[in-house]
Amino acid sequence: MTTPSDPELRPGGSPTVVVTHDDDHLSAFALDSSSVYYAEDAPPVDIFKRPRSGGTPTRLTGSQIYVWDMEVDETSLYWIHDPGSLSGGAKKSGEIRKRAK
């Protein structure tokens, strides 16, 4: 019998919780070497940054309507912002936004 290479599949392996967010579901996330970036699911959406090792989140931006995806590079955080109305729901269209990490 061979042991799986994924530590979570090995006997005794278990996932580690990196982010817990009690207010809303999470809709998108991205990682860099030191931080986790994530967005809430229900509008108006806030985007947060939290150290991968745990700790207090920092609110990077707020009042987004819907956030569908996130990416990071060395200096910036990018996300798809859907400006669908709060009452009419998401349109699955929109714009790519950027801000410094």
C-alpha positions as CSV (number, residue, x, y, z in Angstrom):
1,M,0.0,0.0,0.0
2,T,1.3,3.5,-0.9
3,T,0.7,6.6,1.2
4,P,-0.9,9.5,-0.7
5,S,1.4,12.5,-1.3
6,D,-1.3,15.0,-0.2
7,P,-0.9,15.5,3.6
8,E,-4.7,15.9,4.0
9,L,-5.2,12.4,2.6
10,R,-2.7,10.7,4.8
11,P,-3.9,8.9,7.9
12,G,-4.1,11.5,10.7
13,G,-4.0,14.5,8.3
14,S,-6.5,17.2,8.7
15,P,-7.1,20.6,7.3
16,T,-6.1,23.8,9.1
17,V,-8.6,26.7,9.2
18,V,-7.0,29.8,7.8
19,V,-10.0,32.2,7.7
20,T,-13.2,32.1,9.5
21,H,-15.7,34.8,8.7
22,D,-19.0,34.7,10.6
23,D,-20.9,37.6,9.0
24,D,-21.3,36.2,5.5
25,H,-20.2,33.4,3.2
26,L,-17.0,33.9,1.3
27,S,-17.2,34.4,-2.5
28,A,-13.6,34.7,-3.6
29,F,-10.0,34.4,-2.3
30,A,-6.4,34.7,-3.4
31,L,-3.1,34.0,-1.7
32,D,0.4,35.4,-1.8
33,S,3.4,34.3,0.2
34,S,2.3,36.1,3.4
35,S,-1.5,36.9,3.2
36,V,-4.9,35.6,2.3
37,Y,-7.3,38.0,0.5
38,Y,-11.0,37.3,0.6
39,A,-14.4,38.7,-0.2
40,E,-17.8,38.3,1.4
41,D,-20.6,36.8,-0.6
42,A,-23.5,39.1,0.2
43,P,-23.6,42.7,-1.0
44,P,-22.4,45.2,-0.1
45,V,-19.1,43.2,-0.2
46,D,-16.0,44.0,1.8
47,I,-12.6,42.7,0.8
48,F,-10.2,41.7,3.5
49,K,-6.5,40.8,3.9
50,R,-5.3,38.5,6.7
51,P,-1.9,37.0,7.5
52,R,-1.6,33.4,6.4
53,S,-0.4,32.6,9.9
54,G,-3.6,34.0,11.4
55,G,-4.3,37.3,13.1
56,T,-6.6,40.2,12.6
57,P,-8.1,41.0,9.2
58,T,-7.6,44.3,7.5
59,R,-10.4,45.7,5.4
60,L,-9.0,46.8,2.1
61,T,-12.1,48.0,0.4
62,G,-15.9,48.0,0.8
63,S,-19.2,48.6,-0.9
64,Q,-18.5,46.3,-3.8
65,I,-21.8,44.8,-5.2
66,Y,-20.5,41.3,-6.1
67,V,-16.9,39.9,-6.3
68,W,-16.5,36.9,-8.5
69,D,-12.8,36.2,-8.6
70,M,-9.5,37.5,-7.1
71,E,-5.8,37.4,-8.2
72,V,-2.7,38.9,-6.7
73,D,0.8,39.8,-8.1
74,E,3.8,41.3,-6.4
75,T,2.2,44.7,-5.7
76,S,-1.6,44.6,-6.4
77,L,-4.9,42.8,-5.8
78,Y,-7.3,42.4,-8.7
79,W,-10.9,41.3,-8.7
80,I,-13.9,41.1,-10.9
81,H,-16.6,43.5,-9.7
82,D,-20.1,43.0,-10.9
83,P,-22.2,46.2,-10.5
84,G,-25.5,44.3,-10.6
85,S,-28.1,46.1,-8.5
86,L,-28.7,45.0,-4.9
87,S,-32.4,44.3,-5.7
88,G,-31.9,42.8,-9.2
89,G,-29.1,40.4,-8.4
90,A,-25.8,39.8,-10.1
91,K,-25.6,40.3,-13.9
92,K,-22.4,38.3,-14.2
93,S,-20.7,41.2,-16.1
94,G,-18.7,44.1,-14.9
95,E,-15.1,45.3,-14.6
96,I,-11.7,44.3,-13.3
97,R,-10.7,46.4,-10.4
98,K,-7.2,46.8,-8.9
99,R,-5.7,48.2,-5.7
100,A,-2.3,48.0,-3.9
101,K,-2.0,45.1,-1.5
